[in-house]
Amino acid sequence: MDDGETETKRDRLLNRKDAAAYLTDLGLEMAAQTLARKFHEGCGPLCTHVGDRAMYWRRHLDDYFKEHLSAPRRSSSEPRVAAYAAEQDNRAPSPLPASLSKPRGPQSKLRRQRQLAPASMPLPF
């Protein structure tokens, strides 16, 4: 048996309930109703229909899981980077620029407006 046949046998269609259980077993806790909502919103795993039943290919569920998996981090202060993006880059995730890691309260907004406004332009306050 060649690899194509083996891959086809492993990749089978799962109904919504079984697909939710499969994702939960992988570590992404998911209910069948959540899969239905995500399909409706267009943000869930790829879905196909057999008649009027929603069905999911296992490979699409694996891809969806990988999209939600982050690369390993040493600290919670490091930004989360998708694991597949880190693998494609073949490098460690880069930290956020200092300008993006500053607190975002009203004071920092005011400071940014002052920095960005030309000297001749009056500020709105």
C-alpha positions as a Python dict, from the first residue, in 0.01 Angstrom:
ca = {
    (1, 'M'): (0, 0, 0),
    (2, 'D'): (149, 339, -95),
    (3, 'D'): (146, 653, 116),
    (4, 'G'): (-144, 807, -80),
    (5, 'E'): (-374, 520, 7),
    (6, 'T'): (-267, 522, 371),
    (7, 'E'): (-326, 899, 395),
    (8, 'T'): (-672, 864, 239),
    (9, 'K'): (-773, 593, 487),
    (10, 'R'): (-661, 802, 786),
    (11, 'D'): (-841, 1112, 657),
    (12, 'R'): (-1207, 1037, 701),
    (13, 'L'): (-1518, 1247, 734),
    (14, 'L'): (-1644, 1319, 1084),
    (15, 'N'): (-1987, 1451, 1175),
    (16, 'R'): (-2005, 1769, 1382),
    (17, 'K'): (-2029, 1587, 1716),
    (18, 'D'): (-1731, 1364, 1639),
    (19, 'A'): (-1534, 1659, 1499),
    (20, 'A'): (-1588, 1851, 1823),
    (21, 'A'): (-1475, 1548, 2024),
    (22, 'Y'): (-1168, 1510, 1798),
    (23, 'L'): (-1066, 1877, 1850),
    (24, 'T'): (-1125, 1840, 2225),
    (25, 'D'): (-900, 1531, 2231),
    (26, 'L'): (-630, 1734, 2057),
    (27, 'G'): (-654, 1998, 2331),
    (28, 'L'): (-881, 2260, 2173),
    (29, 'E'): (-1199, 2226, 2378),
    (30, 'M'): (-1493, 2259, 2142),
    (31, 'A'): (-1864, 2175, 2150),
    (32, 'A'): (-2065, 2073, 1844),
    (33, 'Q'): (-2277, 2388, 1884),
    (34, 'T'): (-1961, 2599, 1878),
    (35, 'L'): (-1854, 2436, 1551),
    (36, 'A'): (-2197, 2515, 1407),
    (37, 'R'): (-2169, 2880, 1518),
    (38, 'K'): (-1816, 2910, 1381),
    (39, 'F'): (-1932, 2765, 1048),
    (40, 'H'): (-2212, 3022, 1037),
    (41, 'E'): (-1969, 3306, 1118),
    (42, 'G'): (-1712, 3175, 868),
    (43, 'C'): (-1430, 3141, 1121),
    (44, 'G'): (-1426, 2767, 1192),
    (45, 'P'): (-1259, 2472, 1021),
    (46, 'L'): (-1348, 2395, 662),
    (47, 'C'): (-1677, 2209, 642),
    (48, 'T'): (-1841, 2002, 372),
    (49, 'H'): (-2191, 1861, 351),
    (50, 'V'): (-2319, 1514, 275),
    (51, 'G'): (-2679, 1579, 193),
    (52, 'D'): (-2779, 1824, 464),
    (53, 'R'): (-2533, 1696, 728),
    (54, 'A'): (-2226, 1902, 809),
    (55, 'M'): (-1911, 1691, 789),
    (56, 'Y'): (-1545, 1768, 855),
    (57, 'W'): (-1236, 1609, 702),
    (58, 'R'): (-987, 1516, 971),
    (59, 'R'): (-705, 1697, 785),
    (60, 'H'): (-908, 2021, 796),
    (61, 'L'): (-955, 1979, 1171),
    (62, 'D'): (-580, 1921, 1210),
    (63, 'D'): (-511, 2240, 1010),
    (64, 'Y'): (-758, 2435, 1224),
    (65, 'F'): (-591, 2307, 1540),
    (66, 'K'): (-247, 2406, 1409),
    (67, 'E'): (-377, 2759, 1337),
    (68, 'H'): (-465, 2794, 1707),
    (69, 'L'): (-141, 2644, 1837),
    (70, 'S'): (126, 2890, 1947),
    (71, 'A'): (499, 2839, 1932),
    (72, 'P'): (670, 2763, 2265),
    (73, 'R'): (753, 3065, 2482),
    (74, 'R'): (981, 3107, 2782),
    (75, 'S'): (768, 3376, 2945),
    (76, 'S'): (417, 3517, 2935),
    (77, 'S'): (573, 3853, 2843),
    (78, 'E'): (684, 3713, 2507),
    (79, 'P'): (428, 3762, 2230),
    (80, 'R'): (235, 3462, 2105),
    (81, 'V'): (332, 3355, 1757),
    (82, 'A'): (150, 3087, 1563),
    (83, 'A'): (350, 2764, 1567),
    (84, 'Y'): (319, 2709, 1194),
    (85, 'A'): (447, 3066, 1127),
    (86, 'A'): (751, 3007, 1347),
    (87, 'E'): (821, 2681, 1163),
    (88, 'Q'): (790, 2851, 824),
    (89, 'D'): (1021, 3133, 931),
    (90, 'N'): (1263, 2878, 1075),
    (91, 'R'): (1361, 3127, 1343),
    (92, 'A'): (1261, 3233, 1691),
    (93, 'P'): (965, 3471, 1721),
    (94, 'S'): (1068, 3834, 1723),
    (95, 'P'): (959, 4048, 2018),
    (96, 'L'): (718, 4337, 1974),
    (97, 'P'): (870, 4677, 1903),
    (98, 'A'): (896, 4896, 2213),
    (99, 'S'): (632, 5134, 2074),
    (100, 'L'): (374, 4853, 2071),
    (101, 'S'): (458, 4711, 2412),
    (102, 'K'): (392, 5033, 2605),
    (103, 'P'): (75, 5065, 2811),
    (104, 'R'): (-227, 5189, 2620),
    (105, 'G'): (-401, 5417, 2868),
    (106, 'P'): (-529, 5773, 2813),
    (107, 'Q'): (-189, 5919, 2908),
    (108, 'S'): (-4, 5721, 2644),
    (109, 'K'): (-266, 5816, 2382),
    (110, 'L'): (-217, 6182, 2466),
    (111, 'R'): (161, 6138, 2447),
    (112, 'R'): (137, 5972, 2103),
    (113, 'Q'): (-86, 6252, 1972),
    (114, 'R'): (164, 6511, 2088),
    (115, 'Q'): (450, 6321, 1926),
    (116, 'L'): (268, 6274, 1597),
    (117, 'A'): (114, 6620, 1563),
    (118, 'P'): (316, 6876, 1367),
    (119, 'A'): (419, 7181, 1570),
    (120, 'S'): (192, 7411, 1366),
    (121, 'M'): (-117, 7192, 1416),
    (122, 'P'): (-316, 7262, 1733),
    (123, 'L'): (-417, 6961, 1937),
    (124, 'P'): (-791, 6898, 1984),
    (125, 'F'): (-777, 6953, 2362),
}
